């Protein structure tokens, strides 16, 4: 990572059932790709799987929801609503960790 990137949050939790949850938020320079100055991923899925069970991210620029092997573009109203939606989609017994 460059000196102009700041890790705001990076937490990962591996579960006994083979799933992994990760929250990663980076402050990045504002650009055409990241006009909000933030790069993020809220991920939950099988460890090592190609497709997540659910992930919100803007890895390629647009804000996206990845679910059931499909990708949907999202309106970005801030990180908190996305985090809350991601957390609500987790199995109930795993929400306590987040």
Backbone bond lengths (Angstrom), bond angles and torsions (degrees), N, CA, C in turn:
res aa  C-N    CA-C-N  psi(-1)  N-CA   C-N-CA  omega(-1)  CA-C   N-CA-C  phi
1 X - - - 1.450 - - 1.516 109.18 -
2 X 1.313 114.90 145.06 1.446 119.56 178.69 1.516 111.73 -76.96
3 X 1.336 114.72 167.49 1.455 120.59 179.57 1.518 112.30 -64.72
4 X 1.332 117.19 -20.21 1.456 121.04 -177.52 1.527 112.77 -90.46
5 X 1.325 117.71 7.28 1.465 122.73 177.38 1.527 108.25 -109.75
6 X 1.336 115.98 129.67 1.460 121.53 -179.66 1.527 108.57 -118.34
7 X 1.317 116.54 126.74 1.462 121.16 176.25 1.525 107.56 -78.68
8 X 1.327 116.56 113.70 1.459 121.30 178.34 1.523 111.32 -88.61
9 X 1.322 115.79 -34.41 1.466 120.64 178.19 1.520 108.54 -158.23
10 X 1.316 116.19 138.43 1.463 121.60 175.99 1.527 107.71 -154.71
11 X 1.322 115.74 95.50 1.461 121.90 -178.84 1.522 108.89 -125.59
12 X 1.314 114.89 141.73 1.459 120.18 178.53 1.528 108.81 -136.94
13 X 1.316 115.50 143.49 1.463 121.57 178.42 1.525 108.11 -135.10
14 X 1.316 116.44 119.67 1.466 121.54 175.52 1.522 108.08 -98.15
15 X 1.318 116.46 135.83 1.462 121.93 -176.62 1.527 110.88 -109.46
16 X 1.324 115.38 156.07 1.469 121.88 -178.27 1.524 113.26 -62.09
17 X 1.334 117.19 -22.29 1.469 120.03 -179.49 1.530 112.91 -84.76
18 X 1.340 117.06 5.84 1.461 120.92 177.42 1.515 114.93 91.20
19 X 1.320 117.31 3.72 1.463 120.12 177.09 1.524 109.96 -94.77
20 X 1.329 113.96 161.25 1.459 122.13 -179.64 1.519 108.36 -136.59
21 X 1.323 115.92 137.93 1.462 121.55 172.58 1.520 107.59 -118.88
22 X 1.331 115.62 140.00 1.459 119.63 179.87 1.516 109.70 -145.87
23 X 1.313 114.65 136.79 1.459 122.64 173.10 1.521 106.49 -120.04
24 X 1.324 116.14 122.60 1.470 121.21 -179.96 1.518 107.99 -136.36
25 X 1.329 115.32 125.17 1.458 121.50 179.14 1.524 107.87 -132.25
26 X 1.319 115.55 125.07 1.459 122.07 179.10 1.521 109.92 -119.65
27 X 1.312 116.17 139.84 1.463 120.98 168.96 1.523 106.13 -90.43
28 X 1.318 116.16 122.60 1.464 121.73 -177.44 1.524 108.84 -125.49
29 X 1.323 117.67 161.16 1.465 119.07 176.68 1.530 110.58 -60.70
30 X 1.308 116.48 139.59 1.463 119.92 175.47 1.522 108.62 -62.05
31 X 1.336 115.28 138.01 1.461 121.45 -177.95 1.520 108.00 -156.42
32 X 1.328 116.20 178.37 1.462 119.33 175.27 1.528 110.46 -61.35
33 X 1.328 116.84 -37.10 1.464 121.07 -179.07 1.530 111.79 -74.77
34 X 1.331 117.00 -35.88 1.469 122.07 -178.38 1.529 109.92 -128.70
35 X 1.333 117.82 70.45 1.464 120.75 -175.95 1.530 113.46 -64.37
36 X 1.336 117.47 -20.56 1.461 121.06 179.24 1.526 112.29 -89.03
37 X 1.334 116.85 -4.07 1.461 120.49 179.63 1.521 113.72 70.70
38 X 1.326 116.07 25.41 1.459 120.23 -179.88 1.532 109.69 -140.14
39 X 1.322 115.04 141.06 1.466 121.98 173.76 1.527 105.68 -125.68
40 X 1.329 116.92 131.94 1.462 118.74 -172.34 1.522 111.42 -146.65
41 X 1.318 114.10 161.81 1.466 121.98 169.93 1.522 107.72 -152.07
42 X 1.323 115.65 128.77 1.457 123.60 170.64 1.526 104.45 -114.60
43 X 1.317 116.83 105.94 1.464 122.40 -167.71 1.522 111.15 -120.31
44 X 1.340 115.60 141.21 1.465 122.37 169.30 1.521 107.26 -145.38
45 X 1.334 116.38 127.19 1.451 118.93 179.99 1.510 112.44 -174.43
46 X 1.317 114.90 -180.00 1.460 121.95 175.67 1.528 108.18 -71.57
47 X 1.315 117.14 134.40 1.461 121.09 178.34 1.525 109.62 -57.62
48 X 1.319 117.12 128.07 1.452 122.40 177.47 1.513 115.97 81.36
49 X 1.319 118.06 -3.67 1.471 120.81 -179.35 1.523 110.93 -73.14
50 X 1.321 116.06 150.48 1.462 121.37 178.00 1.526 110.32 -69.33
51 X 1.319 116.85 -48.11 1.465 121.42 -178.60 1.523 110.17 -103.52
52 X 1.325 116.68 138.56 1.462 119.36 176.96 1.525 110.85 -76.30
53 X 1.315 115.83 164.94 1.458 119.99 168.19 1.525 107.42 -70.75
54 X 1.329 116.03 -47.33 1.463 121.71 173.51 1.526 108.48 -153.07
55 X 1.329 115.17 139.34 1.467 120.00 175.62 1.519 108.54 -152.38
56 X 1.302 114.75 133.83 1.459 122.05 168.22 1.519 105.70 -106.80
57 X 1.333 117.62 130.71 1.462 119.17 177.65 1.524 111.19 -159.70
58 X 1.306 114.27 171.65 1.462 121.17 171.32 1.530 108.82 -134.09
59 X 1.307 116.20 37.72 1.464 122.51 -176.17 1.531 112.41 -54.88
60 X 1.302 117.18 -41.18 1.469 120.78 -178.26 1.525 112.38 -98.25
61 X 1.322 117.08 8.41 1.465 120.48 179.54 1.512 112.45 115.67
62 X 1.339 118.68 -67.66 1.470 118.07 -179.49 1.535 110.84 -69.22
63 X 1.297 115.46 151.41 1.461 121.94 176.78 1.524 107.44 -77.51
64 X 1.340 115.80 127.05 1.462 119.88 -172.80 1.520 112.26 -135.38
65 X 1.327 114.04 152.69 1.457 123.66 168.66 1.518 106.79 -112.69
66 X 1.319 116.58 125.10 1.464 123.04 175.26 1.524 106.42 -107.15
67 X 1.325 116.72 120.90 1.460 120.58 -179.80 1.532 109.07 -154.85
68 X 1.317 116.12 137.26 1.470 122.27 177.30 1.527 112.25 52.55
69 X 1.338 116.84 39.30 1.454 120.88 178.20 1.514 114.99 74.41
70 X 1.317 117.31 6.67 1.465 121.71 179.41 1.523 109.76 -116.44
71 X 1.330 115.44 159.40 1.463 121.69 179.64 1.520 108.37 -125.90
72 X 1.324 115.42 131.15 1.459 121.88 179.48 1.522 109.11 -125.15
73 X 1.330 116.95 132.42 1.457 120.61 175.04 1.515 109.70 -75.47
74 X 1.341 115.85 144.62 1.459 122.11 -176.35 1.520 111.47 -122.99
75 X 1.317 115.58 154.96 1.459 121.35 166.18 1.527 106.45 -78.45
76 X 1.316 117.08 141.19 1.462 120.87 -179.29 1.516 109.58 -102.92
77 X 1.335 115.47 113.16 1.461 121.92 177.28 1.521 110.80 -114.10
78 X 1.317 116.44 24.60 1.459 121.28 -179.60 1.520 111.51 109.72
79 X 1.330 114.70 164.32 1.459 120.71 -177.50 1.526 113.01 -71.94
80 X 1.320 117.69 -35.81 1.464 120.38 -174.18 1.530 113.31 -59.02
81 X 1.345 119.44 -47.58 1.474 118.25 178.35 1.535 112.98 -61.91
82 X 1.327 117.47 -36.13 1.467 120.22 178.38 1.521 110.80 -68.14
83 X 1.327 115.88 -43.60 1.464 119.97 178.15 1.528 110.42 -60.40
84 X 1.322 116.93 -44.71 1.465 120.72 -179.42 1.533 111.27 -62.66
85 X 1.329 117.04 -40.78 1.469 120.52 178.14 1.527 110.57 -66.04
86 X 1.332 116.79 -41.80 1.465 121.14 178.13 1.526 110.74 -61.95
87 X 1.316 116.07 -47.94 1.465 120.88 -178.75 1.531 110.75 -61.99
88 X 1.325 116.95 -40.68 1.469 120.90 179.30 1.526 111.65 -64.23
89 X 1.336 117.55 -26.78 1.465 121.78 -179.36 1.528 112.78 -81.93
90 X 1.330 117.29 -13.60 1.462 120.29 178.10 1.528 110.28 -69.09
91 X 1.328 117.37 152.32 1.465 118.76 172.29 1.535 109.22 -56.61
92 X 1.324 117.73 140.44 1.472 120.80 -174.74 1.527 114.43 -51.18
93 X 1.322 117.53 -38.50 1.466 119.64 -177.58 1.528 112.75 -70.28
94 X 1.326 117.69 -13.57 1.469 120.96 -179.74 1.524 112.46 -100.25
95 X 1.310 117.44 -15.45 1.471 120.61 -179.62 1.519 111.97 -61.79
96 X 1.314 117.06 -31.20 1.463 120.75 -177.60 1.525 111.34 -59.57
97 X 1.335 117.01 -28.99 1.465 121.18 179.61 1.521 112.24 -72.89
98 X 1.335 116.60 -12.87 1.454 120.53 -174.71 1.507 111.25 -123.83
